Amino acid sequence: MKFYFLNGTFKENKPTGLAFKEALEAHHAYWGPYMKAGKVLLSGPKMHGAGLIVLKCTDAENVQDYINNDPFVTRGVADFEPLEFKPFFKIPAAEDWFKE
């Protein structure tokens, strides 16, 4: 299993108004099934910038495919940088999610 922080950064000329709202709704709809399936531990907006997603993938899955299909990316709202990490310290309640 591989674990990633997907660090989002808004594009300089991102859509605004209704186009942004629609992209945000599509972004939430896109990640919802992954959250329900246990692939996403958490996600949310950063104080300054786009958002952060904590994602787990099997070795066979390509994290870049998740990013490339995100409506925030396809609609020109944000880019996401995948930062792979190895969990070391974690609270007991999160142990199951981080099992390899």
C-alpha positions as CSV (number, residue, x, y, z in Angstrom):
1,M,0.0,0.0,0.0
2,K,1.1,3.5,-0.8
3,F,0.0,6.7,1.1
4,Y,-0.1,10.2,-0.3
5,F,-0.8,13.7,0.6
6,L,-2.3,15.3,-2.5
7,N,-1.4,19.0,-2.1
8,G,-3.7,21.2,-4.1
9,T,-2.7,24.6,-5.5
10,F,-5.2,26.9,-7.3
11,K,-4.3,27.9,-10.9
12,E,-3.6,31.5,-11.4
13,N,-6.5,32.0,-13.8
14,K,-8.9,29.5,-12.3
15,P,-12.6,29.8,-13.1
16,T,-14.8,32.0,-10.8
17,G,-18.4,32.4,-10.0
18,L,-20.8,29.7,-11.3
19,A,-18.0,27.8,-13.2
20,F,-16.0,27.5,-9.9
21,K,-19.1,26.4,-8.0
22,E,-19.9,23.7,-10.6
23,A,-16.3,22.5,-10.6
24,L,-16.3,22.3,-6.8
25,E,-19.5,20.3,-6.8
26,A,-18.0,17.9,-9.4
27,H,-14.8,17.7,-7.4
28,H,-16.8,16.6,-4.3
29,A,-18.8,14.1,-6.3
30,Y,-15.6,12.7,-7.8
31,W,-13.9,12.0,-4.5
32,G,-17.1,10.9,-2.6
33,P,-17.0,7.3,-3.7
34,Y,-13.3,7.0,-2.9
35,M,-14.1,8.3,0.6
36,K,-16.9,5.8,1.0
37,A,-14.7,3.0,-0.3
38,G,-12.0,3.9,2.3
39,K,-9.4,5.1,-0.2
40,V,-9.5,8.7,1.2
41,L,-8.9,9.3,4.9
42,L,-9.7,13.0,4.8
43,S,-9.8,16.0,2.6
44,G,-10.6,19.7,2.8
45,P,-9.6,23.2,1.9
46,K,-6.3,24.7,3.1
47,M,-6.4,28.1,4.7
48,H,-4.5,29.6,1.7
49,G,-4.7,27.7,-1.6
50,A,-6.7,24.8,-2.8
51,G,-7.0,21.6,-0.7
52,L,-5.4,18.6,0.8
53,I,-6.4,15.0,0.3
54,V,-5.0,12.0,2.1
55,L,-5.2,9.0,-0.2
56,K,-4.1,5.4,-0.2
57,C,-3.4,3.3,-3.3
58,T,-2.3,-0.2,-3.9
59,D,1.1,-0.6,-5.7
60,A,-0.8,-1.3,-8.9
61,E,-2.8,1.9,-8.8
62,N,-1.4,5.1,-10.3
63,V,-1.9,8.1,-8.1
64,Q,-1.5,10.4,-11.1
65,D,-4.7,8.8,-12.6
66,Y,-6.7,9.9,-9.6
67,I,-5.3,13.5,-10.0
68,N,-5.7,13.7,-13.8
69,N,-9.4,12.7,-13.5
70,D,-10.3,15.1,-10.8
71,P,-12.7,17.8,-12.1
72,F,-10.7,20.5,-10.3
73,V,-7.8,19.5,-12.6
74,T,-9.8,18.9,-15.8
75,R,-11.7,22.2,-15.5
76,G,-8.5,24.2,-14.8
77,V,-9.2,25.1,-11.2
78,A,-6.2,23.5,-9.4
79,D,-3.2,21.2,-9.7
80,F,-2.4,18.5,-7.1
81,E,1.1,17.4,-6.2
82,P,1.3,13.9,-4.9
83,L,3.6,13.6,-1.9
84,E,4.2,10.0,-0.9
85,F,4.8,9.3,2.8
86,K,5.4,6.4,5.0
87,P,3.1,6.4,8.1
88,F,5.0,6.0,11.3
89,F,3.1,7.5,14.3
90,K,-0.6,7.3,14.2
91,I,-3.5,7.3,16.6
92,P,-5.0,3.9,17.4
93,A,-8.3,4.8,15.8
94,A,-6.5,5.2,12.4
95,E,-4.5,1.9,12.6
96,D,-6.9,0.0,10.4
97,W,-6.8,2.6,7.6
98,F,-3.0,2.6,7.5
99,K,-2.6,-1.2,7.3
100,E,-0.4,-2.2,4.5
